[in-house]
């Protein structure tokens, strides 16, 4: 090779370092972005990293080559080496591009090896031919005038071959990769090819390596940054939020959510056959549908109804096909179907994933539910209550007017008077009025607001006891319910003492109701809390006896004062003589062990008479009074203490 700077002056003058320097800078940026963000270290990601390295090598070697060509005495061997390195790096990049598609399409081993072998032979042949030709002044590298043109022709042949092979793979296995990824990568490859074509027309070589940036950027964004989950073809949760937020005002969305609880774990991965099934449902039914993975086991398929005018018919088809898949794999699931809200104002602030989870929580397993206006109304009610509970917890106001104390008077059979009562929690909210405890207490426990509510109830109860006794009413005690969540607070005992002491009433006027502990940890905790507070004079009730799996050894080990027999035992005792005997013996056993027995759920005269004969000391129920505001206890309590009444 007898090229001189003069002979190659036209080639050198047409070259600009800008394109290659940009490639090197972009490759460094890729490395920084990949290092700064979390990316799963999959095999396809490792291939992508090598592609970035090859782009940088190709661009940098081309810069050095042209620097040497401009020097006074370019070294022939070095020039050949840099040329071969430049184009070898580009060919390796093309081969890796093909490997990347084979990996993401999950083509089985035999087929994949066949395509890899074809690509490897082509790669080796191109590099070998280029190296031998360059070193021996043959073929593409013979003569100074045709040198640059010759090895660009070799590169063009290799480029077209690999791009055509990738396009063939994309078409043949189009069902194996998410359509948006295929379109994005092929479109970026088309732009790269157009750049090379325009460069060739103008006898340029400055942007050869730069053309490889376009597919790389597409892969970085679509797969490793966005990302699409290539296993099932899904976009992440943030993509779903953006779709809902920025869709056209006139575009109504149909959303179909699938929950697979088995895969809700952090490290759960769908089996291959389930991945195929999901991809099939995504791509074969709705036009323009996009699948979003909003949690590990929950996916939402979203599409515009304007592009799917027969969506109802399609829904019936897809549900029928899903039943076939379920029969084959027997995966537990819940399917929620809903249309986006028509109101722009609602749409801007509505959280559809939250709505779906709310609806799922009320569904049976392996069922399908279409969201109704009633569901949406219940969802808004649910969130309003949670918001109010959060506000109550944040305010920490023991006089919060939203929290009400109701009481159910308890009849003392020894005295024939109402001198005790059970405090019950109620919630009164501006938009809803009075909220039943069965609706808000589970939410308060779920979101960890129950402790604040319990302390407010205790504080208000103590204040009412102080007022009642100050007016001369005889109050033996009023009981307050606490949950295991309350007892798990290390400051529980100290808080209870502080509230009672600050009210100025004797501790004996307050009782604490607890349900039976279900495990060893809770049992020890109950024992500890009773031990901490019992010496203060506070009485303890075992609530709802008869509803759980009672362990008598544990109950006897705890210093409860009163055992509350649940209404289920009251009903059972009236069913037949055998059950009545069993309940009676249980009550007698507790009475002989110096526990007081209270029957709750007394509704009739027969209930009262029967329980009175079964060692009852206290009776409670609608027979005597429904729950009433605590202020109305004046209607039941007496201002005269019974003779010999103990406090």
C-alpha positions as semicolon CSV with decimal commas, in nm:
position;residue;x (nm);y (nm);z (nm)
1;X;0,000;0,000;0,000
2;X;0,166;0,320;-0,123
3;X;-0,084;0,576;-0,012
4;X;0,050;0,919;0,080
5;X;-0,121;1,215;0,243
6;X;-0,134;1,380;-0,099
7;X;-0,302;1,083;-0,264
8;X;-0,564;1,071;0,007
9;X;-0,607;1,445;0,042
10;X;-0,964;1,441;-0,093
11;X;-1,065;1,164;0,147
12;X;-0,898;1,342;0,437
13;X;-1,051;1,680;0,359
14;X;-1,405;1,534;0,348
15;X;-1,365;1,384;0,694
16;X;-1,473;1,568;1,010
17;X;-1,393;1,442;1,358
18;X;-1,722;1,581;1,492
19;X;-1,925;1,263;1,434
20;X;-1,673;1,026;1,592
21;X;-1,605;1,255;1,888
22;X;-1,981;1,272;1,944
23;X;-1,996;0,890;1,944
24;X;-1,721;0,864;2,207
25;X;-1,895;1,126;2,422
26;X;-2,231;0,949;2,390
27;X;-2,076;0,614;2,482
28;X;-1,929;0,768;2,797
29;X;-2,274;0,912;2,874
30;X;-2,431;0,567;2,825
31;X;-2,187;0,419;3,075
32;X;-2,263;0,694;3,330
33;X;-2,641;0,654;3,290
34;X;-2,626;0,277;3,319
35;X;-2,409;0,304;3,629
36;X;-2,631;0,569;3,793
37;X;-2,960;0,382;3,738
38;X;-3,081;0,041;3,845
39;X;-3,071;-0,206;3,555
40;X;-3,119;-0,581;3,579
41;X;-2,790;-0,745;3,481
42;X;-2,947;-0,974;3,222
43;X;-2,762;-1,137;2,933
44;X;-2,916;-0,885;2,691
45;X;-2,787;-0,599;2,909
46;X;-2,434;-0,743;2,900
47;X;-2,455;-0,765;2,518
48;X;-2,568;-0,402;2,509
49;X;-2,269;-0,295;2,719
50;X;-2,026;-0,463;2,476
51;X;-2,207;-0,288;2,187
52;X;-2,139;0,047;2,357
53;X;-1,769;-0,044;2,394
54;X;-1,746;-0,145;2,026
55;X;-1,900;0,187;1,916
56;X;-1,644;0,377;2,123
57;X;-1,355;0,167;1,982
58;X;-1,473;0,220;1,623
59;X;-1,510;0,596;1,666
60;X;-1,183;0,648;1,856
61;X;-0,976;0,436;1,613
62;X;-1,116;0,638;1,321
63;X;-1,015;0,965;1,488
64;X;-0,658;0,838;1,544
65;X;-0,645;0,706;1,185
66;X;-0,722;1,049;1,040
67;X;-0,483;1,223;1,276
68;X;-0,205;0,997;1,145
69;X;-0,312;1,048;0,783
70;X;-0,256;1,420;0,832
71;X;0,092;1,362;0,970
72;X;0,406;1,404;0,757
73;X;0,503;1,036;0,747
74;X;0,209;0,807;0,820
75;X;0,316;0,454;0,915
76;X;0,163;0,202;0,675
77;X;0,127;-0,081;0,930
78;X;-0,039;0,142;1,186
79;X;-0,282;0,278;0,926
80;X;-0,381;-0,074;0,820
81;X;-0,426;-0,178;1,182
82;X;-0,646;0,121;1,264
83;X;-0,859;0,069;0,953
84;X;-0,911;-0,297;1,032
85;X;-0,986;-0,215;1,397
86;X;-1,237;0,053;1,299
87;X;-1,441;-0,167;1,068
88;X;-1,397;-0,482;1,276
89;X;-1,550;-0,300;1,573
90;X;-1,844;-0,195;1,356
91;X;-1,894;-0,550;1,226
92;X;-1,878;-0,689;1,582
93;X;-2,139;-0,431;1,682
94;X;-2,369;-0,553;1,403
95;X;-2,316;-0,914;1,509
96;X;-2,397;-0,821;1,871
97;X;-2,709;-0,640;1,750
98;X;-2,825;-0,969;1,596
99;X;-2,734;-1,155;1,918
100;X;-2,938;-0,904;2,117
101;X;-3,249;-0,979;1,912
102;X;-3,197;-1,354;1,943
103;X;-3,172;-1,316;2,322
104;X;-3,477;-1,097;2,366
105;X;-3,691;-1,314;2,135
106;X;-3,618;-1,622;2,351
107;X;-3,551;-1,837;2,045
108;X;-3,478;-2,195;2,147
109;X;-3,120;-2,326;2,157
110;X;-3,102;-2,510;1,822
111;X;-3,251;-2,228;1,615
112;X;-3,052;-1,966;1,801
113;X;-2,725;-2,152;1,744
114;X;-2,801;-2,176;1,371
115;X;-2,845;-1,800;1,337
116;X;-2,541;-1,733;1,554
117;X;-2,334;-1,965;1,336
118;X;-2,445;-1,782;1,020
119;X;-2,364;-1,446;1,178
120;X;-2,029;-1,565;1,316
121;X;-1,921;-1,701;0,974
122;X;-2,017;-1,373;0,807
123;X;-1,834;-1,172;1,076
124;X;-1,518;-1,381;1,050
125;X;-1,525;-1,371;0,670
126;X;-1,565;-0,995;0,656
127;X;-1,287;-0,927;0,907
128;X;-1,055;-1,181;0,743
129;X;-1,113;-1,052;0,390
130;X;-1,066;-0,693;0,500
131;X;-0,746;-0,772;0,692
132;X;-0,585;-0,976;0,414
133;X;-0,686;-0,730;0,143
134;X;-0,552;-0,434;0,335
135;X;-0,221;-0,595;0,417
136;X;-0,161;-0,735;0,064
137;X;-0,284;-0,433;-0,139
138;X;-0,554;-0,651;-0,297
139;X;-0,916;-0,605;-0,384
140;X;-1,085;-0,333;-0,194
141;X;-0,760;-0,185;-0,070
142;X;-0,561;-0,165;-0,392
143;X;-0,462;0,177;-0,514
144;X;-0,468;0,511;-0,337
145;X;-0,767;0,649;-0,523
146;X;-0,997;0,358;-0,447
147;X;-0,880;0,283;-0,097
148;X;-1,142;0,474;0,099
149;X;-1,413;0,381;-0,148
150;X;-1,313;0,014;-0,143
151;X;-1,331;-0,056;0,227
152;X;-1,655;0,143;0,256
153;X;-1,800;-0,095;-0,002
154;X;-1,694;-0,394;0,209
155;X;-1,853;-0,232;0,512
156;X;-2,175;-0,165;0,318
157;X;-2,203;-0,532;0,222
158;X;-2,161;-0,642;0,584
159;X;-2,398;-0,375;0,712
160;X;-2,676;-0,469;0,471
161;X;-2,630;-0,839;0,551
162;X;-2,667;-0,801;0,928
163;X;-2,951;-0,547;0,912
164;X;-3,138;-0,774;0,669
165;X;-3,085;-1,069;0,904
166;X;-3,223;-0,871;1,201
167;X;-3,521;-0,756;0,992
168;X;-3,587;-1,118;0,893
169;X;-3,575;-1,230;1,257
170;X;-3,812;-0,947;1,356
171;X;-4,067;-1,051;1,095
172;X;-4,042;-1,426;1,144
173;X;-4,057;-1,409;1,524
174;X;-4,265;-1,093;1,555
175;X;-4,490;-1,253;1,819
176;X;-4,194;-1,303;2,051
177;X;-4,099;-0,943;2,111
178;X;-4,318;-0,652;2,210
179;X;-4,436;-0,468;1,898
180;X;-4,340;-0,122;2,027
181;X;-3,983;-0,239;2,086
182;X;-3,961;-0,391;1,736
183;X;-4,099;-0,079;1,571
184;X;-3,872;0,152;1,771
185;X;-3,554;-0,044;1,697
186;X;-3,627;-0,101;1,328
187;X;-3,727;0,264;1,280
188;X;-3,402;0,380;1,441
189;X;-3,210;0,136;1,219
190;X;-3,386;0,286;0,917
191;X;-3,275;0,634;1,021
192;X;-2,918;0,506;1,059
193;X;-2,928;0,351;0,713
194;X;-3,059;0,677;0,566
195;X;-2,770;0,864;0,729
196;X;-2,518;0,622;0,576
197;X;-2,685;0,656;0,236
198;X;-2,669;1,036;0,242
199;X;-2,311;1,019;0,362
200;X;-2,218;0,793;0,068
201;X;-2,378;1,030;-0,184
202;X;-2,157;1,312;-0,055
203;X;-1,840;1,097;-0,043
204;X;-1,830;1,127;0,335
205;X;-1,715;0,886;0,608
206;X;-1,746;1,113;0,912
207;X;-2,069;0,969;1,051
208;X;-2,033;0,595;0,997
209;X;-1,988;0,517;1,365
210;X;-2,245;0,783;1,458
211;X;-2,515;0,594;1,264
212;X;-2,481;0,311;1,519
213;X;-2,598;0,546;1,795
214;X;-2,959;0,545;1,676
215;X;-3,038;0,176;1,743
216;X;-2,835;0,193;2,066
217;X;-3,039;0,488;2,195
218;X;-3,360;0,302;2,104
219;X;-3,250;-0,004;2,302
220;X;-3,135;0,203;2,598
221;X;-3,467;0,387;2,620
222;X;-3,714;0,113;2,528
223;X;-3,554;-0,178;2,712
224;X;-3,304;-0,067;2,974
225;X;-3,440;0,271;3,084
226;X;-3,815;0,283;3,018
227;X;-3,826;-0,019;3,054
228;X;-4,036;-0,269;2,864
229;X;-4,039;-0,608;3,032
230;X;-3,937;-0,825;2,740
231;X;-4,060;-1,143;2,913
232;X;-4,424;-1,038;2,894
233;X;-4,407;-0,720;2,683
234;X;-4,517;-0,481;2,958
235;X;-4,442;-0,119;3,042
236;X;-4,387;-0,023;3,405
237;X;-4,636;0,147;3,638
238;X;-4,515;0,501;3,568
239;X;-4,596;0,446;3,202
240;X;-4,954;0,364;3,294
241;X;-4,981;0,680;3,504
242;X;-4,855;0,888;3,212
243;X;-5,098;0,724;2,971
244;X;-5,394;0,808;3,194
245;X;-5,271;1,158;3,265
246;X;-5,185;1,270;2,913
247;X;-5,427;1,087;2,687
248;X;-5,648;1,291;2,456
249;X;-5,949;1,444;2,623
250;X;-6,186;1,262;2,390
251;X;-6,010;0,927;2,425
252;X;-6,198;0,684;2,646
253;X;-5,979;0,405;2,779
254;X;-6,084;0,047;2,839
255;X;-5,871;-0,112;3,110
256;X;-5,850;-0,480;3,191
257;X;-5,655;-0,572;3,504
258;X;-5,524;-0,919;3,584
259;X;-5,402;-1,005;3,935
260;X;-5,200;-1,325;3,982
261;X;-5,137;-1,335;4,360
262;X;-4,890;-1,621;4,327
263;X;-4,643;-1,383;4,161
264;X;-4,681;-1,086;4,398
265;X;-4,348;-1,165;4,569
266;X;-4,050;-0,939;4,505
267;X;-3,843;-1,208;4,329
268;X;-4,130;-1,388;4,155
269;X;-4,089;-1,459;3,784
270;X;-4,353;-1,584;3,543
271;X;-4,292;-1,930;3,395
272;X;-4,222;-1,931;3,022
273;X;-4,562;-2,071;2,928
274;X;-4,737;-1,796;3,127
275;X;-4,518;-1,533;2,957
276;X;-4,630;-1,661;2,616
277;X;-4,994;-1,659;2,721
278;X;-4,971;-1,299;2,844
279;X;-4,797;-1,182;2,527
280;X;-5,063;-1,357;2,318
281;X;-5,346;-1,179;2,498
282;X;-5,164;-0,847;2,462
283;X;-5,105;-0,860;2,087
284;X;-5,389;-1,065;1,934
285;X;-5,715;-0,904;2,039
286;X;-5,721;-0,525;2,078
287;X;-5,580;-0,270;1,836
288;X;-5,319;-0,037;1,984
289;X;-5,334;-0,209;2,323
290;X;-5,051;-0,157;2,573
291;X;-4,974;-0,384;2,866
292;X;-4,856;-0,227;3,191
293;X;-4,707;-0,416;3,485
294;X;-4,818;-0,207;3,782
295;X;-4,692;-0,453;4,045
296;X;-4,516;-0,789;4,037
297;X;-4,837;-0,988;4,005
298;X;-5,072;-0,726;3,859
299;X;-5,097;-0,622;3,493
300;X;-5,329;-0,374;3,322
301;X;-5,408;-0,397;2,951
302;X;-5,522;-0,054;2,827
303;X;-5,661;0,048;2,489
304;X;-5,864;0,332;2,337
305;X;-6,225;0,236;2,270
306;X;-6,225;0,459;1,959
307;X;-5,977;0,218;1,799
308;X;-6,173;-0,084;1,917
309;X;-6,543;-0,013;1,847
310;X;-6,635;-0,380;1,904
311;X;-6,454;-0,399;2,236
312;X;-6,747;-0,564;2,414
313;X;-6,739;-0,855;2,173
314;X;-6,362;-0,872;2,202
315;X;-6,388;-0,875;2,582
316;X;-6,617;-1,177;2,569
317;X;-6,371;-1,353;2,341
318;X;-6,067;-1,277;2,553
319;X;-6,243;-1,387;2,875
320;X;-6,348;-1,711;2,708
321;X;-5,990;-1,774;2,596
322;X;-5,864;-1,686;2,942
323;X;-6,092;-1,951;3,093
324;X;-5,918;-2,205;2,870
325;X;-5,577;-2,089;2,991
326;X;-5,696;-2,101;3,353
327;X;-5,823;-2,457;3,305
328;X;-5,477;-2,552;3,180
329;X;-5,256;-2,380;3,440
330;X;-5,497;-2,341;3,738
331;X;-5,351;-2,008;3,850
332;X;-5,560;-1,815;4,101
333;X;-5,658;-1,475;3,965
334;X;-5,885;-1,174;3,978
335;X;-5,988;-0,977;3,668
336;X;-6,118;-0,620;3,689
337;X;-6,261;-0,441;3,384
338;X;-6,334;-0,069;3,381
339;X;-6,377;0,230;3,156
340;X;-6,202;0,557;3,227
341;X;-6,408;0,825;3,396
342;X;-6,569;1,074;3,157
343;X;-6,510;1,379;3,374
344;X;-6,190;1,572;3,299
345;X;-6,177;1,694;3,657
346;X;-6,200;1,341;3,796
347;X;-5,959;1,207;3,537
348;X;-5,677;1,440;3,633
349;X;-5,672;1,328;3,997
350;X;-5,804;0,974;3,977
351;X;-5,578;0,683;4,068
352;X;-5,696;0,388;3,864
353;X;-5,448;0,140;4,010
354;X;-5,577;0,229;4,356
355;X;-5,936;0,180;4,238
356;X;-5,848;-0,158;4,090
357;X;-5,685;-0,271;4,416
358;X;-5,989;-0,151;4,610
359;X;-6,224;-0,350;4,387
360;X;-5,997;-0,656;4,406
361;X;-6,011;-0,647;4,787
362;X;-6,388;-0,703;4,768
363;X;-6,378;-0,983;4,507
364;X;-6,373;-1,359;4,538
365;X;-6,072;-1,539;4,393
366;X;-6,100;-1,655;4,030
367;X;-6,372;-1,405;3,948
368;X;-6,430;-1,122;3,699
369;X;-6,580;-0,787;3,797
370;X;-6,678;-0,487;3,589
371;X;-6,644;-0,164;3,783
372;X;-6,978;0,009;3,841
373;X;-7,063;0,364;3,951
374;X;-7,141;0,215;4,292
375;X;-6,786;0,079;4,311
376;X;-6,645;0,423;4,230
377;X;-6,866;0,582;4,495
378;X;-6,755;0,323;4,752
379;X;-6,394;0,387;4,652
380;X;-6,431;0,762;4,710
381;X;-6,598;0,693;5,046
382;X;-6,312;0,460;5,138
383;X;-6,050;0,724;5,059
384;X;-6,242;0,999;5,232
385;X;-6,256;0,793;5,553
386;X;-5,884;0,715;5,531
387;X;-5,812;1,084;5,480
388;X;-6,018;1,177;5,787
389;X;-5,849;0,906;5,996
390;X;-5,513;1,040;5,885
391;X;-5,620;1,390;5,991
392;X;-5,733;1,265;6,331
393;X;-5,405;1,085;6,381
394;X;-5,203;1,389;6,276
395;X;-5,397;1,627;6,504
396;X;-5,361;1,409;6,816
397;X;-5,653;1,603;6,967
398;X;-5,806;1,404;7,254
399;X;-6,124;1,614;7,214
400;X;-6,151;1,561;6,836
401;X;-6,523;1,609;6,756
402;X;-6,510;1,351;6,477
403;X;-6,457;1,068;6,726
404;X;-6,768;0,987;6,929
405;X;-6,815;0,769;7,236
406;X;-7,127;0,555;7,243
407;X;-7,206;0,326;7,533
408;X;-7,418;0,017;7,593
409;X;-7,543;-0,003;7,953
410;X;-7,482;-0,330;8,140
411;X;-7,731;-0,469;8,395
412;X;-7,584;-0,581;8,728
413;X;-7,798;-0,880;8,834
414;X;-7,679;-0,860;9,196
415;X;-7,806;-0,504;9,241
416;X;-8,070;-0,487;8,968
417;X;-7,917;-0,156;8,853
418;X;-7,721;-0,029;8,555
419;X;-7,390;0,070;8,705
420;X;-7,145;-0,035;8,433
421;X;-7,129;0,012;8,057
422;X;-6,914;-0,066;7,753
423;X;-6,770;0,231;7,561
424;X;-6,800;0,192;7,183
425;X;-6,625;0,388;6,911
426;X;-6,811;0,583;6,644
427;X;-6,697;0,824;6,372
428;X;-6,898;1,124;6,252
429;X;-6,769;1,293;5,938
430;X;-6,899;1,603;5,763
431;X;-6,960;1,439;5,425
432;X;-7,085;1,100;5,546
433;X;-7,248;1,149;5,883
434;X;-7,203;0,863;6,130
435;X;-6,977;0,585;6,001
436;X;-7,033;0,236;6,146
437;X;-6,739;0,080;6,333
438;X;-6,728;-0,219;6,099
439;X;-6,632;0,019;5,820
440;X;-6,369;0,242;5,976
441;X;-6,206;0,028;6,247
442;X;-6,050;-0,220;5,998
443;X;-5,912;0,078;5,804
444;X;-5,777;0,236;6,122
445;X;-5,602;-0,091;6,206
446;X;-5,471;-0,139;5,852
447;X;-5,320;0,210;5,834
448;X;-5,203;0,218;6,197
449;X;-5,442;0,489;6,320
450;X;-5,621;0,273;6,577
451;X;-5,397;0,365;6,869
452;X;-5,488;0,733;6,839
453;X;-5,861;0,651;6,822
454;X;-5,837;0,425;7,126
455;X;-5,667;0,694;7,332
456;X;-5,930;0,950;7,229
457;X;-6,210;0,711;7,335
458;X;-6,038;0,647;7,668
459;X;-5,988;1,018;7,727
460;X;-6,350;1,107;7,645
461;X;-6,479;0,817;7,854
462;X;-6,275;0,930;8,154
463;X;-6,408;1,284;8,113
464;X;-6,769;1,159;8,109
465;X;-6,707;0,942;8,417
466;X;-6,573;1,253;8,592
467;X;-6,884;1,451;8,497
468;X;-7,127;1,173;8,594
469;X;-6,970;1,114;8,933
470;X;-6,950;1,490;8,987
471;X;-7,328;1,505;8,932
472;X;-7,380;1,230;9,191
473;X;-7,435;0,931;8,960
474;X;-7,299;0,598;9,077
475;X;-7,053;0,464;8,817
476;X;-6,898;0,132;8,906
477;X;-6,687;0,135;8,586
478;X;-6,698;0,177;8,209
479;X;-6,495;-0,058;7,991
480;X;-6,296;0,051;7,683
481;X;-6,188;-0,184;7,403
482;X;-5,824;-0,207;7,301
483;X;-5,671;-0,415;7,022
484;X;-5,347;-0,609;7,007
485;X;-5,210;-0,327;6,790
486;X;-5,263;-0,092;7,085
487;X;-5,089;-0,328;7,326
488;X;-4,786;-0,359;7,099
489;X;-4,701;0,006;7,160
490;X;-4,427;0,004;7,428
491;X;-4,580;0,322;7,577
492;X;-4,930;0,170;7,609
493;X;-4,941;0,130;7,988
494;X;-4,785;0,469;8,049
495;X;-5,033;0,638;7,814
496;X;-5,333;0,470;7,979
497;X;-5,219;0,574;8,328
498;X;-5,148;0,927;8,208
499;X;-5,497;0,970;8,055
500;X;-5,674;0,834;8,364
501;X;-5,462;1,036;8,605
502;X;-5,512;1,360;8,409
503;X;-5,890;1,314;8,426
504;X;-5,882;1,301;8,807
505;X;-6,093;0,984;8,842
506;X;-5,998;0,668;9,033
507;X;-5,847;0,396;8,814
508;X;-6,113;0,154;8,944
509;X;-6,373;0,339;8,735
510;X;-6,208;0,218;8,413
511;X;-6,188;-0,132;8,267
512;X;-5,999;-0,257;7,961
513;X;-6,151;-0,513;7,724
514;X;-5,917;-0,743;7,531
515;X;-5,984;-1,027;7,292
516;X;-5,815;-1,363;7,331
517;X;-5,456;-1,374;7,203
518;X;-5,396;-1,600;6,903
519;X;-5,023;-1,670;6,937
520;X;-4,750;-1,701;7,195
521;X;-4,610;-1,354;7,132
522;X;-4,948;-1,185;7,183
523;X;-5,022;-1,399;7,487
524;X;-4,703;-1,286;7,657
525;X;-4,778;-0,926;7,563
526;X;-5,129;-0,939;7,712
527;X;-4,987;-1,093;8,027
528;X;-4,727;-0,816;8,052
529;X;-4,978;-0,534;8,000
530;X;-5,225;-0,673;8,255
531;X;-4,941;-0,709;8,504
532;X;-4,836;-0,346;8,446
533;X;-5,186;-0,201;8,497
534;X;-5,372;-0,440;8,727
535;X;-5,216;-0,303;9,046
536;X;-5,355;0,040;8,956
537;X;-5,706;-0,094;9,012
538;X;-5,797;-0,120;8,643
539;X;-6,022;-0,418;8,571
540;X;-5,971;-0,643;8,269
541;X;-6,237;-0,812;8,057
542;X;-6,184;-1,107;7,822
543;X;-6,406;-1,008;7,528
544;X;-6,586;-1,237;7,281
545;X;-6,523;-1,562;7,468
546;X;-6,659;-1,847;7,256
547;X;-6,569;-1,705;6,913
548;X;-6,210;-1,830;6,887
549;X;-6,008;-2,138;6,970
550;X;-6,003;-2,089;7,342
551;X;-5,708;-2,219;7,538
552;X;-5,827;-2,256;7,898
553;X;-5,476;-2,296;8,035
554;X;-5,383;-1,957;7,895
555;X;-5,705;-1,789;8,007
556;X;-5,656;-1,917;8,361
557;X;-5,298;-1,791;8,356
558;X;-5,413;-1,435;8,284
559;X;-5,563;-1,232;8,570
560;X;-5,885;-1,128;8,394
561;X;-6,168;-1,005;8,615
562;X;-6,467;-1,060;8,389
563;X;-6,531;-1,313;8,111
564;X;-6,769;-1,189;7,841
565;X;-6,962;-1,475;7,682
566;X;-7,029;-1,395;7,316
567;X;-7,383;-1,386;7,176
568;X;-7,306;-1,708;6,987
569;X;-7,302;-1,891;7,322
570;X;-7,628;-1,723;7,423
571;X;-7,787;-1,851;7,102
572;X;-7,633;-2,198;7,145
573;X;-7,766;-2,227;7,502
574;X;-8,118;-2,174;7,369
575;X;-8,084;-2,428;7,087
576;X;-8,112;-2,746;7,293
577;X;-8,058;-2,881;7,642
578;X;-7,717;-3,035;7,568
579;X;-7,568;-2,707;7,449
580;X;-7,729;-2,524;7,738
581;X;-7,563;-2,768;7,977
582;X;-7,224;-2,711;7,815
583;X;-7,254;-2,331;7,833
584;X;-7,380;-2,351;8,190
585;X;-7,086;-2,568;8,295
586;X;-6,841;-2,327;8,131
587;X;-6,995;-2,036;8,320
588;X;-6,993;-2,234;8,646
589;X;-6,626;-2,319;8,595
590;X;-6,533;-1,951;8,558
591;X;-6,753;-1,848;8,849
592;X;-6,595;-2,108;9,077
593;X;-6,254;-1,975;8,971
594;X;-6,365;-1,627;9,093
595;X;-6,422;-1,472;8,749
596;X;-6,735;-1,267;8,693
597;X;-6,946;-1,382;8,396
598;X;-7,109;-1,133;8,158
599;X;-7,338;-1,244;7,875
600;X;-7,360;-1,007;7,581
601;X;-7,615;-1,007;7,304
602;X;-7,922;-1,044;7,527
603;X;-8,220;-0,963;7,306
604;X;-8,525;-1,131;7,460
605;X;-8,681;-1,208;7,795
606;X;-8,600;-1,576;7,737
607;X;-8,233;-1,490;7,682
608;X;-8,233;-1,294;8,008
609;X;-8,399;-1,565;8,215
610;X;-8,185;-1,843;8,073
611;X;-7,854;-1,658;8,126
612;X;-7,954;-1,550;8,474
613;X;-7,975;-1,920;8,559
614;X;-7,626;-1,986;8,415
615;X;-7,410;-1,803;8,669
616;X;-7,456;-1,461;8,507
617;X;-7,353;-1,157;8,707
618;X;-7,393;-0,906;8,423
619;X;-7,616;-0,888;8,115
620;X;-7,573;-0,667;7,812
621;X;-7,769;-0,635;7,489
622;X;-8,049;-0,473;7,290
623;X;-8,301;-0,616;7,539
624;X;-8,186;-0,339;7,773
625;X;-8,051;-0,073;7,537
626;X;-7,885;-0,027;7,200
627;X;-7,555;0,164;7,195
628;X;-7,632;0,526;7,289
629;X;-7,422;0,844;7,314
630;X;-7,231;0,828;7,641
631;X;-7,406;1,143;7,762
632;X;-7,733;0,948;7,775
633;X;-7,605;0,713;8,046
634;X;-7,777;0,951;8,286
635;X;-8,101;0,787;8,173
636;X;-7,980;0,451;8,309
637;X;-7,739;0,517;8,594
638;X;-7,870;0,590;8,941
639;X;-7,763;0,860;9,182
640;X;-7,796;0,615;9,468
641;X;-7,527;0,356;9,515
642;X;-7,661;0,010;9,596
643;X;-7,617;-0,103;9,955
644;X;-7,272;-0,243;10,014
645;X;-7,164;-0,157;9,662
646;X;-6,794;-0,207;9,611
647;X;-6,602;0,008;9,371
